[in-house]
Amino acid sequence: MSIRHGLLALLERGQMYGYQLRAAFEESTGSTWPLNIGQVYTTLNRLERDGLVRPLPENEGGQRPYEITDAGRADLALWFATPISRNDRPRDELSIKLALALTTPGVDVRAVVQTQRSATMRTLQELTRLKYASDRPEDLPWQLVLDAMLFQTEAEIRWLDHCETTLVRHRPAGPPGPAARPDAVRRTDEEARR
């Protein structure tokens, strides 16, 4: 999700100023994506530049609320109607880490997998605890975000199990014997020439 579209969706509810937008964004996502206020105002400036929001006069408290424009509504509608591509998501750091661990000398890949699996299991337990902590109707947006996080965590555990199985299947036969070591082969060749 882009911050841009998140703010547009929040402004579709009604006029808000920066701190209200930040609080509403974090509430809607269950604080899984914390925003700093600088990100909010930088994004609002870009949205204003692009004609997707417009600033309103400052209120008595000195805050400047924003409202969504027709162009902003059209952009938001297009975003909701367009599926998210797997290519639009950030790179998966874990899969890159394991790929590099396989090719880096001295790294125990099985230990890397087990360490990650233990951490992911702890995350799964915490997410499960949070899921059953509240079932109020107003918590539905947070519950859906939480469900997505649970499913992704479960998928990560299945993938780590798959990695572990694959590593066992492709385990090297062990350290090479003396005949297979290059220096031993060279000595044998030299001895044969004598």
C-alpha positions in Angstrom: 0.0 0.0 0.0 1.3 3.4 -0.8 1.0 6.2 1.7 -0.4 8.3 -1.1 -3.4 6.1 -1.6 -3.8 5.5 2.1 -4.1 9.3 2.7 -6.5 9.7 -0.2 -8.7 6.9 1.2 -8.7 8.6 4.6 -9.6 12.0 3.1 -12.5 10.4 1.3 -14.0 10.0 4.8 -13.8 13.8 5.2 -11.4 16.7 5.7 -8.4 16.1 8.0 -5.1 17.7 8.8 -1.8 16.0 9.1 -1.9 14.7 12.6 -5.4 13.4 12.2 -4.4 11.6 9.0 -1.4 10.0 10.7 -3.6 8.8 13.7 -6.3 7.5 11.3 -3.7 5.7 9.1 -2.1 4.0 12.1 -5.5 3.1 13.6 -6.7 1.6 10.3 -3.6 -0.5 9.9 -3.4 -1.5 13.6 -0.1 0.5 13.9 1.6 -2.1 11.7 2.8 0.7 9.5 3.8 3.6 11.7 4.1 6.9 9.9 6.2 9.9 11.0 4.5 13.2 10.5 7.1 14.3 8.0 6.0 11.5 5.6 2.4 12.6 6.0 3.1 16.3 5.1 5.6 15.4 2.3 2.9 13.2 0.8 0.2 15.8 1.2 2.5 18.3 -0.6 2.9 15.9 -3.5 -0.8 15.2 -3.6 -1.5 18.9 -3.6 1.0 19.4 -6.4 -0.7 16.7 -8.5 -4.1 18.2 -7.9 -5.4 15.2 -5.9 -6.0 17.2 -2.7 -6.5 20.8 -1.8 -5.6 22.6 1.4 -8.4 24.5 3.2 -8.0 27.6 5.4 -6.4 27.0 8.8 -8.8 26.3 11.7 -8.8 28.1 15.1 -6.1 25.7 16.3 -3.7 26.7 13.5 -4.1 23.3 11.7 -4.6 23.3 7.9 -7.1 20.6 6.9 -7.1 19.0 3.4 -9.8 17.6 1.3 -9.8 15.2 -1.6 -10.5 16.6 -5.1 -12.4 14.9 -7.9 -9.1 14.0 -9.5 -8.1 12.4 -6.2 -11.3 10.4 -6.1 -10.7 9.2 -9.6 -7.1 8.2 -8.7 -8.3 6.4 -5.5 -11.0 4.6 -7.4 -8.5 3.4 -10.0 -6.2 2.2 -7.2 -9.0 0.2 -5.6 -9.9 -1.3 -8.9 -6.3 -2.3 -9.9 -4.9 -5.5 -8.4 -1.5 -5.3 -6.7 1.2 -7.1 -8.7 3.8 -9.3 -7.0 6.4 -7.1 -8.8 5.1 -4.0 -7.0 5.9 -5.5 -3.6 9.3 -5.0 -2.0 12.0 -7.6 -2.3 11.8 -10.5 0.2 14.8 -10.0 2.4 14.6 -13.5 3.9 14.8 -15.3 0.6 17.7 -13.1 -0.5 19.4 -13.8 2.9 19.0 -17.6 2.5 20.2 -17.5 -1.1 23.3 -15.6 0.0 23.9 -17.9 3.0 24.0 -20.8 0.6 26.9 -19.3 -1.4 28.8 -17.6 1.5 31.6 -19.7 2.9 31.4 -20.5 6.6 27.7 -19.9 7.0 25.6 -22.7 8.5 22.5 -22.3 6.4 20.5 -24.8 8.5 21.2 -22.6 11.6 20.0 -19.5 9.7 16.8 -21.4 8.7 16.2 -22.6 12.3 16.9 -19.2 13.8 14.4 -17.6 11.4 11.9 -20.4 12.0 12.0 -19.8 15.8 11.5 -16.1 15.4 8.7 -16.6 12.9 6.9 -19.1 15.3 7.1 -16.4 18.1 5.6 -13.9 15.7 2.8 -16.3 14.8 2.0 -16.9 18.5 1.9 -13.1 19.1 -0.3 -12.5 16.1 -2.7 -15.3 17.2 -2.9 -13.8 20.7 -3.8 -10.4 19.2 -6.4 -12.0 16.9 -8.4 -13.3 19.8 -7.9 -10.2 22.0 -10.7 -8.3 20.4 -13.7 -9.0 18.2 -15.6 -5.6 18.2 -17.1 -4.6 14.9 -15.1 -1.4 14.8 -11.9 -3.5 14.9 -12.7 -5.1 11.5 -10.1 -3.2 9.5 -7.4 -4.2 12.0 -8.7 -7.8 12.0 -8.3 -8.0 8.2 -4.7 -6.6 8.4 -4.0 -9.0 11.2 -5.4 -12.0 9.2 -3.1 -11.0 6.3 -0.1 -11.0 8.6 -1.1 -14.3 10.1 -1.5 -15.9 6.6 1.9 -14.5 5.5 3.6 -15.7 8.7 2.1 -19.2 8.3 3.3 -19.2 4.6 6.8 -18.2 5.8 6.9 -21.1 8.2 5.8 -23.6 5.4 8.4 -22.1 3.1 11.1 -22.5 5.8 10.0 -26.1 6.3 10.4 -26.6 2.6 13.9 -25.0 2.7 14.9 -27.3 5.5 13.7 -30.4 3.6 15.4 -29.2 0.4 18.7 -28.7 2.3 18.6 -32.2 3.7 18.0 -33.6 0.2 20.9 -31.7 -1.2 23.3 -32.3 1.6 26.8 -32.7 0.4 28.3 -36.2 0.9 30.7 -34.8 3.4 34.3 -33.5 3.3 36.2 -34.8 0.3 38.5 -37.7 0.9 42.3 -37.5 0.2 41.9 -38.7 -3.3 39.5 -35.9 -4.2 41.6 -33.1 -2.8 43.4 -31.1 -5.5 46.8 -31.3 -3.8 46.4 -35.1 -3.4 45.5 -35.4 -7.1 48.6 -33.4 -8.1 50.9 -35.6 -5.9 49.4 -38.7 -7.5 50.0 -37.3 -11.0 53.6 -36.4 -10.1 54.2 -39.8 -8.6 52.8 -41.4 -11.7 55.3 -39.5 -13.9 58.3 -40.6 -11.9 
